[in-house]
């Protein structure tokens, strides 16, 4: 499967957008990644250190990934 090149500017914008919704996590994530699977991709964040615990961290990650995919024009 072909990999997805993450655009650094879109990545920055996606993290900023997610941080507006979940300001407690601003500055804790490095970037969005898309790991190829046999079918499709697994999207996640790379955190600075260990990922923070709790549902809000998951929501921050989901918001960042949705923002990145929307900005990049990636459809599921």
CHARMM internal coordinates of N, CA and C (Angstrom, degrees):
IC EDIT
DIST 1 N 1 CA 1.4483
DIST 1 CA 1 C 1.5233
ANGL 1 N 1 CA 1 C 109.12
DIST 1 C 2 N 1.2710
ANGL 1 CA 1 C 2 N 115.85
DIHE 1 N 1 CA 1 C 2 N 141.97
DIST 2 N 2 CA 1.4588
ANGL 1 C 2 N 2 CA 122.75
DIHE 1 CA 1 C 2 N 2 CA 179.47
DIST 2 CA 2 C 1.5250
ANGL 2 N 2 CA 2 C 110.10
DIHE 1 C 2 N 2 CA 2 C -72.11
DIST 2 C 3 N 1.3304
ANGL 2 CA 2 C 3 N 116.66
DIHE 2 N 2 CA 2 C 3 N 140.74
DIST 3 N 3 CA 1.4605
ANGL 2 C 3 N 3 CA 119.57
DIHE 2 CA 2 C 3 N 3 CA 179.10
DIST 3 CA 3 C 1.5265
ANGL 3 N 3 CA 3 C 110.39
DIHE 2 C 3 N 3 CA 3 C -85.71
DIST 3 C 4 N 1.3133
ANGL 3 CA 3 C 4 N 115.46
DIHE 3 N 3 CA 3 C 4 N 165.24
DIST 4 N 4 CA 1.4542
ANGL 3 C 4 N 4 CA 122.09
DIHE 3 CA 3 C 4 N 4 CA 178.48
DIST 4 CA 4 C 1.5202
ANGL 4 N 4 CA 4 C 108.33
DIHE 3 C 4 N 4 CA 4 C -107.17
DIST 4 C 5 N 1.3148
ANGL 4 CA 4 C 5 N 115.64
DIHE 4 N 4 CA 4 C 5 N 126.59
DIST 5 N 5 CA 1.4631
ANGL 4 C 5 N 5 CA 121.35
DIHE 4 CA 4 C 5 N 5 CA 175.70
DIST 5 CA 5 C 1.5227
ANGL 5 N 5 CA 5 C 108.32
DIHE 4 C 5 N 5 CA 5 C -82.83
DIST 5 C 6 N 1.3197
ANGL 5 CA 5 C 6 N 116.68
DIHE 5 N 5 CA 5 C 6 N 122.77
DIST 6 N 6 CA 1.4626
ANGL 5 C 6 N 6 CA 121.43
DIHE 5 CA 5 C 6 N 6 CA -179.32
DIST 6 CA 6 C 1.5271
ANGL 6 N 6 CA 6 C 108.79
DIHE 5 C 6 N 6 CA 6 C -84.28
DIST 6 C 7 N 1.3246
ANGL 6 CA 6 C 7 N 116.08
DIHE 6 N 6 CA 6 C 7 N 124.01
DIST 7 N 7 CA 1.4576
ANGL 6 C 7 N 7 CA 122.11
DIHE 6 CA 6 C 7 N 7 CA 178.64
DIST 7 CA 7 C 1.5337
ANGL 7 N 7 CA 7 C 108.94
DIHE 6 C 7 N 7 CA 7 C -77.27
DIST 7 C 8 N 1.3377
ANGL 7 CA 7 C 8 N 118.85
DIHE 7 N 7 CA 7 C 8 N 120.99
DIST 8 N 8 CA 1.4683
ANGL 7 C 8 N 8 CA 120.95
DIHE 7 CA 7 C 8 N 8 CA -176.77
DIST 8 CA 8 C 1.5286
ANGL 8 N 8 CA 8 C 113.78
DIHE 7 C 8 N 8 CA 8 C -59.06
DIST 8 C 9 N 1.3203
ANGL 8 CA 8 C 9 N 117.75
DIHE 8 N 8 CA 8 C 9 N -38.00
DIST 9 N 9 CA 1.4597
ANGL 8 C 9 N 9 CA 120.29
DIHE 8 CA 8 C 9 N 9 CA -179.04
DIST 9 CA 9 C 1.5254
ANGL 9 N 9 CA 9 C 111.17
DIHE 8 C 9 N 9 CA 9 C -70.47
DIST 9 C 10 N 1.3255
ANGL 9 CA 9 C 10 N 117.40
DIHE 9 N 9 CA 9 C 10 N -43.71
DIST 10 N 10 CA 1.4589
ANGL 9 C 10 N 10 CA 120.37
DIHE 9 CA 9 C 10 N 10 CA 176.98
DIST 10 CA 10 C 1.5285
ANGL 10 N 10 CA 10 C 110.62
DIHE 9 C 10 N 10 CA 10 C -64.23
DIST 10 C 11 N 1.3266
ANGL 10 CA 10 C 11 N 116.45
DIHE 10 N 10 CA 10 C 11 N -35.66
DIST 11 N 11 CA 1.4511
ANGL 10 C 11 N 11 CA 121.43
DIHE 10 CA 10 C 11 N 11 CA 176.60
DIST 11 CA 11 C 1.5300
ANGL 11 N 11 CA 11 C 110.21
DIHE 10 C 11 N 11 CA 11 C -61.25
DIST 11 C 12 N 1.3182
ANGL 11 CA 11 C 12 N 116.56
DIHE 11 N 11 CA 11 C 12 N -47.60
DIST 12 N 12 CA 1.4686
ANGL 11 C 12 N 12 CA 121.54
DIHE 11 CA 11 C 12 N 12 CA 179.91
DIST 12 CA 12 C 1.5269
ANGL 12 N 12 CA 12 C 110.63
DIHE 11 C 12 N 12 CA 12 C -59.89
DIST 12 C 13 N 1.3209
ANGL 12 CA 12 C 13 N 115.95
DIHE 12 N 12 CA 12 C 13 N -45.21
DIST 13 N 13 CA 1.4629
ANGL 12 C 13 N 13 CA 120.48
DIHE 12 CA 12 C 13 N 13 CA -179.75
DIST 13 CA 13 C 1.5303
ANGL 13 N 13 CA 13 C 111.71
DIHE 12 C 13 N 13 CA 13 C -64.71
DIST 13 C 14 N 1.3235
ANGL 13 CA 13 C 14 N 116.80
DIHE 13 N 13 CA 13 C 14 N -39.18
DIST 14 N 14 CA 1.4654
ANGL 13 C 14 N 14 CA 120.75
DIHE 13 CA 13 C 14 N 14 CA 179.42
DIST 14 CA 14 C 1.5252
ANGL 14 N 14 CA 14 C 111.02
DIHE 13 C 14 N 14 CA 14 C -64.86
DIST 14 C 15 N 1.3298
ANGL 14 CA 14 C 15 N 117.05
DIHE 14 N 14 CA 14 C 15 N -42.20
DIST 15 N 15 CA 1.4616
ANGL 14 C 15 N 15 CA 119.67
DIHE 14 CA 14 C 15 N 15 CA 178.64
DIST 15 CA 15 C 1.5230
ANGL 15 N 15 CA 15 C 111.20
DIHE 14 C 15 N 15 CA 15 C -66.74
DIST 15 C 16 N 1.3206
ANGL 15 CA 15 C 16 N 116.82
DIHE 15 N 15 CA 15 C 16 N -37.67
DIST 16 N 16 CA 1.4642
ANGL 15 C 16 N 16 CA 120.29
DIHE 15 CA 15 C 16 N 16 CA 176.86
DIST 16 CA 16 C 1.5289
ANGL 16 N 16 CA 16 C 111.17
DIHE 15 C 16 N 16 CA 16 C -63.72
DIST 16 C 17 N 1.3200
ANGL 16 CA 16 C 17 N 116.13
DIHE 16 N 16 CA 16 C 17 N -42.88
DIST 17 N 17 CA 1.4677
ANGL 16 C 17 N 17 CA 120.10
DIHE 16 CA 16 C 17 N 17 CA 179.66
DIST 17 CA 17 C 1.5261
ANGL 17 N 17 CA 17 C 110.74
DIHE 16 C 17 N 17 CA 17 C -62.84
DIST 17 C 18 N 1.3189
ANGL 17 CA 17 C 18 N 116.79
DIHE 17 N 17 CA 17 C 18 N -44.08
DIST 18 N 18 CA 1.4650
ANGL 17 C 18 N 18 CA 120.33
DIHE 17 CA 17 C 18 N 18 CA 179.27
DIST 18 CA 18 C 1.5288
ANGL 18 N 18 CA 18 C 110.71
DIHE 17 C 18 N 18 CA 18 C -65.69
DIST 18 C 19 N 1.3194
ANGL 18 CA 18 C 19 N 117.43
DIHE 18 N 18 CA 18 C 19 N -36.00
DIST 19 N 19 CA 1.4633
ANGL 18 C 19 N 19 CA 121.39
DIHE 18 CA 18 C 19 N 19 CA -179.79
DIST 19 CA 19 C 1.5253
ANGL 19 N 19 CA 19 C 111.83
DIHE 18 C 19 N 19 CA 19 C -67.03
DIST 19 C 20 N 1.3215
ANGL 19 CA 19 C 20 N 117.37
DIHE 19 N 19 CA 19 C 20 N -27.32
DIST 20 N 20 CA 1.4697
ANGL 19 C 20 N 20 CA 119.68
DIHE 19 CA 19 C 20 N 20 CA 175.53
DIST 20 CA 20 C 1.5263
ANGL 20 N 20 CA 20 C 110.75
DIHE 19 C 20 N 20 CA 20 C -66.21
DIST 20 C 21 N 1.3276
ANGL 20 CA 20 C 21 N 116.16
DIHE 20 N 20 CA 20 C 21 N -34.92
DIST 21 N 21 CA 1.4688
ANGL 20 C 21 N 21 CA 120.93
DIHE 20 CA 20 C 21 N 21 CA 179.48
DIST 21 CA 21 C 1.5252
ANGL 21 N 21 CA 21 C 112.07
DIHE 20 C 21 N 21 CA 21 C -81.90
DIST 21 C 22 N 1.3304
ANGL 21 CA 21 C 22 N 116.47
DIHE 21 N 21 CA 21 C 22 N -33.53
DIST 22 N 22 CA 1.4632
ANGL 21 C 22 N 22 CA 122.74
DIHE 21 CA 21 C 22 N 22 CA -176.16
DIST 22 CA 22 C 1.5288
ANGL 22 N 22 CA 22 C 108.78
DIHE 21 C 22 N 22 CA 22 C -132.47
DIST 22 C 23 N 1.3336
ANGL 22 CA 22 C 23 N 117.68
DIHE 22 N 22 CA 22 C 23 N 73.64
DIST 23 N 23 CA 1.4674
ANGL 22 C 23 N 23 CA 121.17
DIHE 22 CA 22 C 23 N 23 CA -173.07
DIST 23 CA 23 C 1.5333
ANGL 23 N 23 CA 23 C 114.43
DIHE 22 C 23 N 23 CA 23 C -63.63
DIST 23 C 24 N 1.3251
ANGL 23 CA 23 C 24 N 117.98
DIHE 23 N 23 CA 23 C 24 N -20.82
DIST 24 N 24 CA 1.4677
ANGL 23 C 24 N 24 CA 119.68
DIHE 23 CA 23 C 24 N 24 CA 178.96
DIST 24 CA 24 C 1.5249
ANGL 24 N 24 CA 24 C 112.18
DIHE 23 C 24 N 24 CA 24 C -63.58
DIST 24 C 25 N 1.3241
ANGL 24 CA 24 C 25 N 117.40
DIHE 24 N 24 CA 24 C 25 N -20.70
DIST 25 N 25 CA 1.4616
ANGL 24 C 25 N 25 CA 121.07
DIHE 24 CA 24 C 25 N 25 CA -176.69
DIST 25 CA 25 C 1.5252
ANGL 25 N 25 CA 25 C 113.20
DIHE 24 C 25 N 25 CA 25 C -104.42
DIST 25 C 26 N 1.3164
ANGL 25 CA 25 C 26 N 116.86
DIHE 25 N 25 CA 25 C 26 N 3.69
DIST 26 N 26 CA 1.4736
ANGL 25 C 26 N 26 CA 121.14
DIHE 25 CA 25 C 26 N 26 CA 179.04
DIST 26 CA 26 C 1.5269
ANGL 26 N 26 CA 26 C 108.92
DIHE 25 C 26 N 26 CA 26 C -58.03
DIST 26 C 27 N 1.3126
ANGL 26 CA 26 C 27 N 116.06
DIHE 26 N 26 CA 26 C 27 N 130.98
DIST 27 N 27 CA 1.4587
ANGL 26 C 27 N 27 CA 121.33
DIHE 26 CA 26 C 27 N 27 CA 177.70
DIST 27 CA 27 C 1.5152
ANGL 27 N 27 CA 27 C 115.38
DIHE 26 C 27 N 27 CA 27 C 80.95
DIST 27 C 28 N 1.3292
ANGL 27 CA 27 C 28 N 118.37
DIHE 27 N 27 CA 27 C 28 N -0.98
DIST 28 N 28 CA 1.4673
ANGL 27 C 28 N 28 CA 119.96
DIHE 27 CA 27 C 28 N 28 CA -179.18
DIST 28 CA 28 C 1.5209
ANGL 28 N 28 CA 28 C 113.52
DIHE 27 C 28 N 28 CA 28 C -92.93
DIST 28 C 29 N 1.3301
ANGL 28 CA 28 C 29 N 117.48
DIHE 28 N 28 CA 28 C 29 N -16.85
DIST 29 N 29 CA 1.4689
ANGL 28 C 29 N 29 CA 120.89
DIHE 28 CA 28 C 29 N 29 CA -179.02
DIST 29 CA 29 C 1.5237
ANGL 29 N 29 CA 29 C 109.31
DIHE 28 C 29 N 29 CA 29 C -106.18
DIST 29 C 30 N 1.3253
ANGL 29 CA 29 C 30 N 115.55
DIHE 29 N 29 CA 29 C 30 N 142.54
DIST 30 N 30 CA 1.4608
ANGL 29 C 30 N 30 CA 120.86
DIHE 29 CA 29 C 30 N 30 CA 178.92
DIST 30 CA 30 C 1.5212
ANGL 30 N 30 CA 30 C 112.28
DIHE 29 C 30 N 30 CA 30 C -87.03
DIST 30 C 31 N 1.3393
ANGL 30 CA 30 C 31 N 116.51
DIHE 30 N 30 CA 30 C 31 N -50.96
DIST 31 N 31 CA 1.4553
ANGL 30 C 31 N 31 CA 119.66
DIHE 30 CA 30 C 31 N 31 CA -176.96
DIST 31 CA 31 C 1.5228
ANGL 31 N 31 CA 31 C 111.65
DIHE 30 C 31 N 31 CA 31 C -169.36
DIST 31 C 32 N 1.3212
ANGL 31 CA 31 C 32 N 114.64
DIHE 31 N 31 CA 31 C 32 N 165.33
DIST 32 N 32 CA 1.4590
ANGL 31 C 32 N 32 CA 124.12
DIHE 31 CA 31 C 32 N 32 CA 174.82
DIST 32 CA 32 C 1.5235
ANGL 32 N 32 CA 32 C 107.83
DIHE 31 C 32 N 32 CA 32 C -85.51
DIST 32 C 33 N 1.3301
ANGL 32 CA 32 C 33 N 116.44
DIHE 32 N 32 CA 32 C 33 N 141.63
DIST 33 N 33 CA 1.4651
ANGL 32 C 33 N 33 CA 120.41
DIHE 32 CA 32 C 33 N 33 CA 172.84
DIST 33 CA 33 C 1.5257
ANGL 33 N 33 CA 33 C 109.06
DIHE 32 C 33 N 33 CA 33 C -130.71
DIST 33 C 34 N 1.3269
ANGL 33 CA 33 C 34 N 115.29
DIHE 33 N 33 CA 33 C 34 N 156.33
DIST 34 N 34 CA 1.4626
ANGL 33 C 34 N 34 CA 122.42
DIHE 33 CA 33 C 34 N 34 CA 174.89
DIST 34 CA 34 C 1.5202
ANGL 34 N 34 CA 34 C 107.15
DIHE 33 C 34 N 34 CA 34 C -126.35
DIST 34 C 35 N 1.3104
ANGL 34 CA 34 C 35 N 115.89
DIHE 34 N 34 CA 34 C 35 N 107.38
DIST 35 N 35 CA 1.4691
ANGL 34 C 35 N 35 CA 120.58
DIHE 34 CA 34 C 35 N 35 CA -179.97
DIST 35 CA 35 C 1.5283
ANGL 35 N 35 CA 35 C 108.85
DIHE 34 C 35 N 35 CA 35 C -90.10
DIST 35 C 36 N 1.3375
ANGL 35 CA 35 C 36 N 116.83
DIHE 35 N 35 CA 35 C 36 N 125.11
DIST 36 N 36 CA 1.4632
ANGL 35 C 36 N 36 CA 118.71
DIHE 35 CA 35 C 36 N 36 CA -179.83
DIST 36 CA 36 C 1.5253
ANGL 36 N 36 CA 36 C 111.89
DIHE 35 C 36 N 36 CA 36 C -67.32
DIST 36 C 37 N 1.3098
ANGL 36 CA 36 C 37 N 114.76
DIHE 36 N 36 CA 36 C 37 N 138.31
DIST 37 N 37 CA 1.4609
ANGL 36 C 37 N 37 CA 123.21
DIHE 36 CA 36 C 37 N 37 CA 174.18
DIST 37 CA 37 C 1.5260
ANGL 37 N 37 CA 37 C 107.53
DIHE 36 C 37 N 37 CA 37 C -114.50
DIST 37 C 38 N 1.3188
ANGL 37 CA 37 C 38 N 117.95
DIHE 37 N 37 CA 37 C 38 N 178.76
DIST 38 N 38 CA 1.4652
ANGL 37 C 38 N 38 CA 119.02
DIHE 37 CA 37 C 38 N 38 CA 177.49
DIST 38 CA 38 C 1.5223
ANGL 38 N 38 CA 38 C 110.32
DIHE 37 C 38 N 38 CA 38 C -62.79
DIST 38 C 39 N 1.3263
ANGL 38 CA 38 C 39 N 116.83
DIHE 38 N 38 CA 38 C 39 N -31.00
DIST 39 N 39 CA 1.4634
ANGL 38 C 39 N 39 CA 122.22
DIHE 38 CA 38 C 39 N 39 CA 174.16
DIST 39 CA 39 C 1.5216
ANGL 39 N 39 CA 39 C 107.76
DIHE 38 C 39 N 39 CA 39 C -136.51
DIST 39 C 40 N 1.2932
ANGL 39 CA 39 C 40 N 116.65
DIHE 39 N 39 CA 39 C 40 N 111.23
DIST 40 N 40 CA 1.4583
ANGL 39 C 40 N 40 CA 120.73
DIHE 39 CA 39 C 40 N 40 CA 177.94
DIST 40 CA 40 C 1.5115
ANGL 40 N 40 CA 40 C 113.51
DIHE 39 C 40 N 40 CA 40 C 87.10
DIST 40 C 41 N 1.3323
ANGL 40 CA 40 C 41 N 115.37
DIHE 40 N 40 CA 40 C 41 N -155.37
DIST 41 N 41 CA 1.4504
ANGL 40 C 41 N 41 CA 122.06
DIHE 40 CA 40 C 41 N 41 CA -176.03
DIST 41 CA 41 C 1.5169
ANGL 41 N 41 CA 41 C 110.36
DIHE 40 C 41 N 41 CA 41 C -138.71
DIST 41 C 42 N 1.3150
ANGL 41 CA 41 C 42 N 115.90
DIHE 41 N 41 CA 41 C 42 N 152.47
DIST 42 N 42 CA 1.4608
ANGL 41 C 42 N 42 CA 122.42
DIHE 41 CA 41 C 42 N 42 CA 170.19
DIST 42 CA 42 C 1.5214
ANGL 42 N 42 CA 42 C 106.45
DIHE 41 C 42 N 42 CA 42 C -102.66
DIST 42 C 43 N 1.3091
ANGL 42 CA 42 C 43 N 116.56
DIHE 42 N 42 CA 42 C 43 N 116.00
DIST 43 N 43 CA 1.4566
ANGL 42 C 43 N 43 CA 122.38
DIHE 42 CA 42 C 43 N 43 CA -178.99
DIST 43 CA 43 C 1.5198
ANGL 43 N 43 CA 43 C 109.33
DIHE 42 C 43 N 43 CA 43 C -94.59
DIST 43 C 44 N 1.3281
ANGL 43 CA 43 C 44 N 116.27
DIHE 43 N 43 CA 43 C 44 N 137.04
DIST 44 N 44 CA 1.4549
ANGL 43 C 44 N 44 CA 120.14
DIHE 43 CA 43 C 44 N 44 CA 176.60
DIST 44 CA 44 C 1.5141
ANGL 44 N 44 CA 44 C 110.26
DIHE 43 C 44 N 44 CA 44 C -158.99
DIST 44 C 45 N 1.3219
ANGL 44 CA 44 C 45 N 115.08
DIHE 44 N 44 CA 44 C 45 N 173.59
DIST 45 N 45 CA 1.4625
ANGL 44 C 45 N 45 CA 121.55
DIHE 44 CA 44 C 45 N 45 CA 175.34
DIST 45 CA 45 C 1.5148
ANGL 45 N 45 CA 45 C 109.12
DIHE 44 C 45 N 45 CA 45 C -102.09
DIST 45 C 46 N 1.3118
ANGL 45 CA 45 C 46 N 115.04
DIHE 45 N 45 CA 45 C 46 N 148.84
DIST 46 N 46 CA 1.4564
ANGL 45 C 46 N 46 CA 121.34
DIHE 45 CA 45 C 46 N 46 CA 167.96
DIST 46 CA 46 C 1.5232
ANGL 46 N 46 CA 46 C 105.23
DIHE 45 C 46 N 46 CA 46 C -100.00
DIST 46 C 47 N 1.3231
ANGL 46 CA 46 C 47 N 115.54
DIHE 46 N 46 CA 46 C 47 N 121.63
DIST 47 N 47 CA 1.4564
ANGL 46 C 47 N 47 CA 121.67
DIHE 46 CA 46 C 47 N 47 CA -176.97
DIST 47 CA 47 C 1.5197
ANGL 47 N 47 CA 47 C 110.62
DIHE 46 C 47 N 47 CA 47 C -95.14
DIST 47 C 48 N 1.3133
ANGL 47 CA 47 C 48 N 116.25
DIHE 47 N 47 CA 47 C 48 N 157.84
DIST 48 N 48 CA 1.4640
ANGL 47 C 48 N 48 CA 122.34
DIHE 47 CA 47 C 48 N 48 CA 170.39
DIST 48 CA 48 C 1.5192
ANGL 48 N 48 CA 48 C 105.82
DIHE 47 C 48 N 48 CA 48 C -79.06
DIST 48 C 49 N 1.3135
ANGL 48 CA 48 C 49 N 117.43
DIHE 48 N 48 CA 48 C 49 N 104.11
DIST 49 N 49 CA 1.4640
ANGL 48 C 49 N 49 CA 120.22
DIHE 48 CA 48 C 49 N 49 CA -175.30
DIST 49 CA 49 C 1.5151
ANGL 49 N 49 CA 49 C 110.93
DIHE 48 C 49 N 49 CA 49 C 80.98
DIST 49 C 50 N 1.3220
ANGL 49 CA 49 C 50 N 114.83
DIHE 49 N 49 CA 49 C 50 N -156.43
DIST 50 N 50 CA 1.4634
ANGL 49 C 50 N 50 CA 120.41
DIHE 49 CA 49 C 50 N 50 CA -178.44
DIST 50 CA 50 C 1.5324
ANGL 50 N 50 CA 50 C 110.10
DIHE 49 C 50 N 50 CA 50 C -71.00
DIST 50 C 51 N 1.3263
ANGL 50 CA 50 C 51 N 116.90
DIHE 50 N 50 CA 50 C 51 N 142.75
DIST 51 N 51 CA 1.4749
ANGL 50 C 51 N 51 CA 119.02
DIHE 50 CA 50 C 51 N 51 CA 177.29
DIST 51 CA 51 C 1.5255
ANGL 51 N 51 CA 51 C 110.33
DIHE 50 C 51 N 51 CA 51 C -62.13
DIST 51 C 52 N 1.3210
ANGL 51 CA 51 C 52 N 116.96
DIHE 51 N 51 CA 51 C 52 N 142.11
DIST 52 N 52 CA 1.4623
ANGL 51 C 52 N 52 CA 118.79
DIHE 51 CA 51 C 52 N 52 CA 177.02
DIST 52 CA 52 C 1.5260
ANGL 52 N 52 CA 52 C 110.76
DIHE 51 C 52 N 52 CA 52 C -67.19
DIST 52 C 53 N 1.3290
ANGL 52 CA 52 C 53 N 116.97
DIHE 52 N 52 CA 52 C 53 N 148.69
DIST 53 N 53 CA 1.4656
ANGL 52 C 53 N 53 CA 119.56
DIHE 52 CA 52 C 53 N 53 CA 179.23
DIST 53 CA 53 C 1.5273
ANGL 53 N 53 CA 53 C 111.41
DIHE 52 C 53 N 53 CA 53 C -80.40
DIST 53 C 54 N 1.3141
ANGL 53 CA 53 C 54 N 114.68
DIHE 53 N 53 CA 53 C 54 N 162.36
DIST 54 N 54 CA 1.4473
ANGL 53 C 54 N 54 CA 120.26
DIHE 53 CA 53 C 54 N 54 CA 170.33
DIST 54 CA 54 C 1.5152
ANGL 54 N 54 CA 54 C 115.56
DIHE 53 C 54 N 54 CA 54 C 102.90
DIST 54 C 55 N 1.3145
ANGL 54 CA 54 C 55 N 113.48
DIHE 54 N 54 CA 54 C 55 N 162.05
DIST 55 N 55 CA 1.4670
ANGL 54 C 55 N 55 CA 122.47
DIHE 54 CA 54 C 55 N 55 CA -177.72
DIST 55 CA 55 C 1.5231
ANGL 55 N 55 CA 55 C 112.06
DIHE 54 C 55 N 55 CA 55 C -62.99
DIST 55 C 56 N 1.3257
ANGL 55 CA 55 C 56 N 118.05
DIHE 55 N 55 CA 55 C 56 N -37.38
DIST 56 N 56 CA 1.4628
ANGL 55 C 56 N 56 CA 120.82
DIHE 55 CA 55 C 56 N 56 CA -178.08
DIST 56 CA 56 C 1.5308
ANGL 56 N 56 CA 56 C 111.59
DIHE 55 C 56 N 56 CA 56 C -63.20
DIST 56 C 57 N 1.3265
ANGL 56 CA 56 C 57 N 117.84
DIHE 56 N 56 CA 56 C 57 N -33.58
DIST 57 N 57 CA 1.4650
ANGL 56 C 57 N 57 CA 120.61
DIHE 56 CA 56 C 57 N 57 CA 176.14
DIST 57 CA 57 C 1.5274
ANGL 57 N 57 CA 57 C 110.49
DIHE 56 C 57 N 57 CA 57 C -64.61
DIST 57 C 58 N 1.3413
ANGL 57 CA 57 C 58 N 115.70
DIHE 57 N 57 CA 57 C 58 N -40.25
DIST 58 N 58 CA 1.4657
ANGL 57 C 58 N 58 CA 119.95
DIHE 57 CA 57 C 58 N 58 CA 176.34
DIST 58 CA 58 C 1.5133
ANGL 58 N 58 CA 58 C 110.66
DIHE 57 C 58 N 58 CA 58 C -63.44
DIST 58 C 59 N 1.3201
ANGL 58 CA 58 C 59 N 116.72
DIHE 58 N 58 CA 58 C 59 N -42.18
DIST 59 N 59 CA 1.4567
ANGL 58 C 59 N 59 CA 120.80
DIHE 58 CA 58 C 59 N 59 CA 179.69
DIST 59 CA 59 C 1.5279
ANGL 59 N 59 CA 59 C 111.12
DIHE 58 C 59 N 59 CA 59 C -64.89
DIST 59 C 60 N 1.3267
ANGL 59 CA 59 C 60 N 117.50
DIHE 59 N 59 CA 59 C 60 N -38.71
DIST 60 N 60 CA 1.4635
ANGL 59 C 60 N 60 CA 121.26
DIHE 59 CA 59 C 60 N 60 CA 175.80
DIST 60 CA 60 C 1.5297
ANGL 60 N 60 CA 60 C 109.89
DIHE 59 C 60 N 60 CA 60 C -60.93
DIST 60 C 61 N 1.3359
ANGL 60 CA 60 C 61 N 116.04
DIHE 60 N 60 CA 60 C 61 N -48.04
DIST 61 N 61 CA 1.4609
ANGL 60 C 61 N 61 CA 120.21
DIHE 60 CA 60 C 61 N 61 CA 178.97
DIST 61 CA 61 C 1.5225
ANGL 61 N 61 CA 61 C 111.00
DIHE 60 C 61 N 61 CA 61 C -58.46
DIST 61 C 62 N 1.3292
ANGL 61 CA 61 C 62 N 117.26
DIHE 61 N 61 CA 61 C 62 N -46.63
DIST 62 N 62 CA 1.4663
ANGL 61 C 62 N 62 CA 120.66
DIHE 61 CA 61 C 62 N 62 CA -179.80
DIST 62 CA 62 C 1.5212
ANGL 62 N 62 CA 62 C 111.47
DIHE 61 C 62 N 62 CA 62 C -62.47
DIST 62 C 63 N 1.3320
ANGL 62 CA 62 C 63 N 116.91
DIHE 62 N 62 CA 62 C 63 N -40.37
DIST 63 N 63 CA 1.4739
ANGL 62 C 63 N 63 CA 120.42
DIHE 62 CA 62 C 63 N 63 CA 179.12
DIST 63 CA 63 C 1.5261
ANGL 63 N 63 CA 63 C 110.67
DIHE 62 C 63 N 63 CA 63 C -64.27
DIST 63 C 64 N 1.3252
ANGL 63 CA 63 C 64 N 117.44
DIHE 63 N 63 CA 63 C 64 N -41.36
DIST 64 N 64 CA 1.4654
ANGL 63 C 64 N 64 CA 120.87
DIHE 63 CA 63 C 64 N 64 CA 179.60
DIST 64 CA 64 C 1.5240
ANGL 64 N 64 CA 64 C 110.83
DIHE 63 C 64 N 64 CA 64 C -65.60
DIST 64 C 65 N 1.3122
ANGL 64 CA 64 C 65 N 116.83
DIHE 64 N 64 CA 64 C 65 N -42.77
DIST 65 N 65 CA 1.4702
ANGL 64 C 65 N 65 CA 120.63
DIHE 64 CA 64 C 65 N 65 CA -179.58
DIST 65 CA 65 C 1.5306
ANGL 65 N 65 CA 65 C 110.79
DIHE 64 C 65 N 65 CA 65 C -66.69
DIST 65 C 66 N 1.3173
ANGL 65 CA 65 C 66 N 117.18
DIHE 65 N 65 CA 65 C 66 N -43.56
DIST 66 N 66 CA 1.4702
ANGL 65 C 66 N 66 CA 119.83
DIHE 65 CA 65 C 66 N 66 CA 177.44
DIST 66 CA 66 C 1.5293
ANGL 66 N 66 CA 66 C 110.74
DIHE 65 C 66 N 66 CA 66 C -61.19
DIST 66 C 67 N 1.3216
ANGL 66 CA 66 C 67 N 116.75
DIHE 66 N 66 CA 66 C 67 N -42.69
DIST 67 N 67 CA 1.4693
ANGL 66 C 67 N 67 CA 120.69
DIHE 66 CA 66 C 67 N 67 CA 179.68
DIST 67 CA 67 C 1.5238
ANGL 67 N 67 CA 67 C 110.64
DIHE 66 C 67 N 67 CA 67 C -64.11
DIST 67 C 68 N 1.3323
ANGL 67 CA 67 C 68 N 117.27
DIHE 67 N 67 CA 67 C 68 N -41.92
DIST 68 N 68 CA 1.4654
ANGL 67 C 68 N 68 CA 119.70
DIHE 67 CA 67 C 68 N 68 CA 179.79
DIST 68 CA 68 C 1.5289
ANGL 68 N 68 CA 68 C 110.34
DIHE 67 C 68 N 68 CA 68 C -64.06
DIST 68 C 69 N 1.3135
ANGL 68 CA 68 C 69 N 116.27
DIHE 68 N 68 CA 68 C 69 N -49.85
DIST 69 N 69 CA 1.4620
ANGL 68 C 69 N 69 CA 120.13
DIHE 68 CA 68 C 69 N 69 CA -177.14
DIST 69 CA 69 C 1.5270
ANGL 69 N 69 CA 69 C 111.62
DIHE 68 C 69 N 69 CA 69 C -61.73
DIST 69 C 70 N 1.3351
ANGL 69 CA 69 C 70 N 116.66
DIHE 69 N 69 CA 69 C 70 N -39.70
DIST 70 N 70 CA 1.4557
ANGL 69 C 70 N 70 CA 120.37
DIHE 69 CA 69 C 70 N 70 CA 178.16
DIST 70 CA 70 C 1.5344
ANGL 70 N 70 CA 70 C 110.17
DIHE 69 C 70 N 70 CA 70 C -63.94
DIST 70 C 71 N 1.3194
ANGL 70 CA 70 C 71 N 117.20
DIHE 70 N 70 CA 70 C 71 N -46.54
DIST 71 N 71 CA 1.4672
ANGL 70 C 71 N 71 CA 121.66
DIHE 70 CA 70 C 71 N 71 CA -179.21
DIST 71 CA 71 C 1.5339
ANGL 71 N 71 CA 71 C 112.20
DIHE 70 C 71 N 71 CA 71 C -64.53
DIST 71 C 72 N 1.3289
ANGL 71 CA 71 C 72 N 115.75
DIHE 71 N 71 CA 71 C 72 N -34.95
DIST 72 N 72 CA 1.4583
ANGL 71 C 72 N 72 CA 120.55
DIHE 71 CA 71 C 72 N 72 CA -178.30
DIST 72 CA 72 C 1.5265
ANGL 72 N 72 CA 72 C 112.22
DIHE 71 C 72 N 72 CA 72 C -85.47
DIST 72 C 73 N 1.3330
ANGL 72 CA 72 C 73 N 117.74
DIHE 72 N 72 CA 72 C 73 N -5.85
DIST 73 N 73 CA 1.4564
ANGL 72 C 73 N 73 CA 120.98
DIHE 72 CA 72 C 73 N 73 CA -179.11
DIST 73 CA 73 C 1.5106
ANGL 73 N 73 CA 73 C 113.57
DIHE 72 C 73 N 73 CA 73 C 72.22
DIST 73 C 74 N 1.3468
ANGL 73 CA 73 C 74 N 116.74
DIHE 73 N 73 CA 73 C 74 N 30.17
DIST 74 N 74 CA 1.4643
ANGL 73 C 74 N 74 CA 121.29
DIHE 73 CA 73 C 74 N 74 CA -179.15
DIST 74 CA 74 C 1.5182
ANGL 74 N 74 CA 74 C 108.59
DIHE 73 C 74 N 74 CA 74 C -94.60
DIST 74 C 75 N 1.3199
ANGL 74 CA 74 C 75 N 115.97
DIHE 74 N 74 CA 74 C 75 N 124.14
DIST 75 N 75 CA 1.4657
ANGL 74 C 75 N 75 CA 122.90
DIHE 74 CA 74 C 75 N 75 CA 179.31
DIST 75 CA 75 C 1.5230
ANGL 75 N 75 CA 75 C 108.41
DIHE 74 C 75 N 75 CA 75 C -102.40
DIST 75 C 76 N 1.3296
ANGL 75 CA 75 C 76 N 116.13
DIHE 75 N 75 CA 75 C 76 N 145.97
DIST 76 N 76 CA 1.4679
ANGL 75 C 76 N 76 CA 119.89
DIHE 75 CA 75 C 76 N 76 CA 176.26
DIST 76 CA 76 C 1.4985
ANGL 76 N 76 CA 76 C 111.13
DIHE 75 C 76 N 76 CA 76 C -80.21
END
COOR INIT
IC SEED 1 N 1 CA 1 C
IC BUILD
